[in-house]
């Protein structure tokens, strides 16, 4: 009788303990999310330096977010088939090239291709969902909840670190140098990703066939809760991208310093860690759908308060009515 057999899955080296794997996953999450969350620090200096309106930078970031979301499922599929290392490395290289090219982008097309296309593809390949998939296969089941929570917190901590770092580099050197430094830091993902290599697995004789991508999509979108959750994440992503990209320049418009915008974004990341831990604790004590609704409502209310309760608008000179000339 013939059957489909293969060697048993490889055992992990003794040094690849759950703590080591989670620490490496957190480091990748921190490095990957940090520059993306700090891009708002570059809107004003880049726009002023090139004489662009803010809509030019915003459009490039919009391309980035669309491609990030559209290609992430394909990146996950490749990671399942070929392992996370190849996907993480490819994503990190594209991310680094995009940041370096962005530093030398002298045309709108170059900005769209660098900050938009390459960074979008790069984020899809090396953002935290790729790390989650690897940790889900590598760490024991009793460690997974901690691993996923720690990885999420690490991404927010990256926002806390990289936003002030971006301001310091821009203020001390230039925005071009800041982007090149971030590009170099992204290459640290390459050696780190090797630690998350997953053992090769094969189908066992008699085991059910894995679900196809089409079947998974049909099942997912046939589930009402999944559709509502996706719509909620759409709102979450819109708010997050809007705040991280435009809040620093908005605060400049109100006459505040660039350092205020940098630290504001940093503290949003820091308190997101607190909020994530608190939400996790509350989710075991109240229905998650009510908790999520409260969070979204509170966030929307906070944005309304920010836009309506503030000081007098900055009255200095502007370039095309958009960019403060003092920057």
C-alpha positions in Angstrom: 0.0 0.0 0.0 1.4 3.4 -1.0 1.1 6.5 1.1 2.5 10.0 1.2 5.2 10.1 3.8 8.1 12.3 4.7 10.6 12.8 7.4 9.2 14.1 10.7 9.3 17.8 11.3 12.8 19.1 12.4 13.3 19.7 16.1 14.3 23.2 17.2 17.9 23.8 18.4 18.1 23.9 22.2 19.0 27.6 22.3 15.8 28.5 20.4 13.7 28.6 23.5 10.3 30.3 23.6 11.8 33.4 25.3 14.5 33.7 22.6 11.9 33.3 19.8 9.5 35.8 21.3 12.3 38.3 21.9 13.4 38.1 18.3 9.9 38.4 17.1 9.4 41.5 19.2 12.6 43.0 17.8 11.4 42.5 14.2 8.0 44.0 15.1 9.7 47.0 16.7 12.0 47.6 13.8 9.4 47.1 11.1 6.7 49.3 12.7 8.9 52.1 13.9 9.8 53.9 10.7 6.3 53.5 9.3 4.8 55.2 12.4 7.4 58.0 12.2 6.7 59.0 8.6 4.6 61.9 9.6 7.8 63.6 10.8 8.9 63.8 7.2 5.8 65.4 5.7 6.7 69.0 6.5 10.4 69.0 5.7 10.0 67.0 2.5 7.1 69.1 1.3 8.9 72.3 2.1 12.2 71.1 0.6 10.6 70.1 -2.7 7.9 72.7 -2.9 5.1 70.1 -2.8 1.7 70.4 -1.2 0.8 68.0 1.6 -1.5 66.1 -0.7 1.6 64.8 -2.6 3.0 63.1 0.5 -0.4 62.0 1.6 -1.1 60.3 -1.7 2.1 58.3 -1.5 1.2 57.1 2.0 -2.2 56.2 0.7 -0.6 54.0 -2.0 1.5 52.4 0.7 -1.4 51.5 2.9 -3.5 50.2 0.1 -0.7 47.9 -1.2 0.2 46.9 2.4 -3.3 45.6 2.9 -3.9 44.2 -0.5 -0.6 42.1 -0.6 -0.5 41.0 3.0 -2.7 37.9 2.3 -0.4 36.8 -0.5 2.7 37.4 1.7 1.1 35.2 4.3 0.4 32.5 1.7 4.0 32.6 0.6 5.2 32.3 4.2 3.0 29.3 4.8 4.4 27.6 1.7 8.0 28.6 1.6 8.6 29.6 5.3 8.7 33.1 6.9 12.4 33.7 6.5 12.2 34.4 2.8 9.2 36.6 3.1 10.6 38.6 6.0 14.0 39.1 4.3 12.3 40.1 1.0 10.0 42.5 2.9 12.9 44.0 4.8 15.0 44.6 1.7 12.1 46.2 -0.2 11.4 48.3 2.9 15.1 49.5 3.1 15.3 50.2 -0.6 12.1 52.2 -0.4 13.4 54.3 2.6 16.7 55.0 0.8 15.0 55.9 -2.4 12.6 58.1 -0.6 15.5 60.1 0.8 16.6 60.9 -2.8 13.1 61.1 -4.4 13.2 64.4 -6.4 9.9 63.8 -8.2 6.4 62.9 -7.3 6.6 59.7 -9.3 9.8 58.7 -7.4 8.0 59.5 -4.1 5.0 57.4 -5.0 7.2 54.4 -6.1 9.4 54.6 -3.0 7.2 55.7 -0.1 4.2 54.2 -1.7 4.9 51.0 -3.7 8.1 49.7 -2.2 7.2 50.5 1.4 3.8 49.0 0.9 5.2 45.8 -0.3 7.9 45.8 2.3 5.4 46.3 5.2 3.4 43.4 3.8 6.4 41.1 4.0 8.0 42.0 7.3 5.2 43.4 9.5 3.9 41.7 12.6 1.4 39.3 11.0 4.4 37.5 9.4 6.0 37.2 12.8 2.7 36.0 14.4 2.5 33.2 11.8 6.0 32.1 12.6 5.6 32.3 16.4 2.3 30.4 16.1 4.2 27.4 14.7 7.4 27.7 16.8 6.3 28.4 20.4 4.3 26.0 22.5 0.6 26.6 22.8 0.8 27.8 26.4 3.2 30.5 25.2 1.2 31.8 22.2 -1.1 34.3 24.0 1.9 35.9 25.6 3.9 35.9 22.4 1.1 37.6 20.4 0.6 40.2 23.1 4.3 40.9 23.5 4.7 41.3 19.7 1.8 43.8 19.6 3.3 45.8 22.5 6.7 45.8 20.8 5.2 47.4 17.6 3.7 50.1 19.7 7.0 50.6 21.6 8.7 51.0 18.2 6.3 53.9 17.6 7.4 55.3 21.0 11.1 55.1 20.1 11.2 55.9 16.4 9.1 59.1 16.3 11.4 61.1 18.7 14.4 59.4 17.0 13.2 60.7 13.6 12.8 64.2 15.0 16.3 64.1 16.6 18.0 62.9 13.4 16.1 65.5 11.3 17.0 68.3 13.7 20.6 67.2 14.1 21.4 66.2 10.5 18.7 66.2 7.8 15.5 64.4 6.9 17.5 62.6 4.1 20.0 61.3 6.7 17.1 60.2 9.0 15.6 58.1 6.2 19.0 56.5 5.4 19.5 55.6 9.0 16.1 54.0 9.1 16.9 52.1 5.9 20.1 50.7 7.5 18.2 49.7 10.6 15.7 47.7 8.5 18.5 45.4 7.4 18.8 44.1 10.9 15.7 42.1 10.2 17.7 39.9 7.8 19.8 38.1 10.5 17.0 38.2 13.0 14.6 36.5 10.7 16.8 33.4 10.5 15.9 32.7 14.1 12.3 32.3 13.1 12.9 29.6 10.5 10.1 27.1 10.8 10.5 23.3 10.4 9.4 21.9 7.1 6.1 20.0 7.4 4.4 17.7 4.9 1.1 16.1 4.6 0.5 12.9 6.5 -1.2 9.9 4.9 -4.9 10.1 5.6 -4.9 13.6 6.9 -7.6 16.0 5.5 -6.5 18.2 2.7 -5.8 21.8 3.7 -8.4 24.4 3.0 -7.8 26.4 -0.2 -7.5 30.2 -0.3 -10.8 30.4 -2.2 -12.6 28.2 0.3 -11.2 30.3 3.2 -12.4 33.5 1.7 -15.9 32.2 1.0 -16.1 30.9 4.6 -14.8 34.1 6.1 -16.9 36.6 4.2 -20.0 34.4 4.8 -19.5 35.0 8.5 -21.3 38.2 9.6 -19.0 38.9 12.6 -15.9 38.6 10.3 -17.3 41.2 7.9 -18.2 43.6 10.7 -14.7 43.1 12.2 -13.0 43.9 8.9 -15.1 47.1 8.6 -14.0 48.0 12.1 -10.3 47.5 11.2 -10.9 49.7 8.2 -12.0 52.5 10.5 -9.1 51.7 12.8 -6.5 51.9 10.0 -8.0 55.1 8.6 -7.7 56.8 12.0 -4.3 55.5 12.7 -2.8 56.5 9.3 -4.5 59.9 9.5 -3.1 60.7 12.9 0.4 59.4 12.5 0.9 61.1 9.1 -0.9 64.5 9.7 -0.8 65.2 13.4 2.8 66.4 13.6 2.3 68.9 10.8 -1.1 69.9 12.2 0.6 70.8 15.5 3.1 72.9 13.6 0.2 74.8 12.1 -1.0 75.5 15.6 2.4 77.2 16.4 3.9 74.2 18.4 7.4 72.9 17.8 8.2 69.8 15.8 9.4 68.1 18.9 5.8 68.3 20.3 4.4 66.4 17.4 7.2 63.8 17.7 6.6 63.2 21.3 2.8 63.2 20.9 3.0 60.3 18.4 5.5 58.6 20.7 3.1 58.8 23.7 0.2 57.5 21.5 2.4 54.4 21.0 3.3 54.1 24.6 -0.3 54.4 25.9 -1.4 51.9 23.1 0.6 49.3 25.1 -1.4 50.2 28.2 -4.6 50.2 26.3 -3.8 46.8 24.6 -3.1 45.2 28.0 -6.2 46.7 29.5 -8.4 45.7 26.6 -7.0 42.1 26.9 -8.0 42.1 30.6 -11.4 43.6 30.0 -12.1 41.2 27.1 -12.4 38.4 29.6 -15.0 40.3 31.6 -17.3 41.8 29.0 -18.5 41.1 25.5 -15.7 41.9 23.0 -18.0 43.6 20.5 -19.1 46.1 23.2 -15.5 46.7 24.2 -14.4 47.3 20.6 -17.4 49.7 20.0 -16.4 51.7 23.1 -12.8 52.0 21.9 -13.8 53.2 18.5 -16.3 55.7 19.9 -13.8 57.1 22.4 -11.1 57.4 19.7 -13.5 59.3 17.4 -14.6 61.6 20.2 -11.0 62.3 21.1 -10.2 63.4 17.5 -13.2 65.7 17.5 -12.1 67.3 20.8 -8.5 67.7 19.4 -9.9 69.5 16.3 -12.3 71.8 18.2 -10.4 72.6 21.4 -7.1 74.2 20.6 -5.2 77.4 20.5 -5.0 80.1 17.8 -3.8 78.9 14.4 -0.2 79.6 13.4 0.0 83.0 11.6 3.5 82.8 10.2 4.4 82.5 6.5 3.3 79.4 4.5 4.3 77.9 1.2 1.2 77.5 -0.9 -0.9 77.9 2.2 0.3 74.4 3.4 3.8 74.3 4.8 5.3 76.6 7.5 8.3 78.3 6.0 10.1 78.3 9.4 10.6 74.6 9.2 
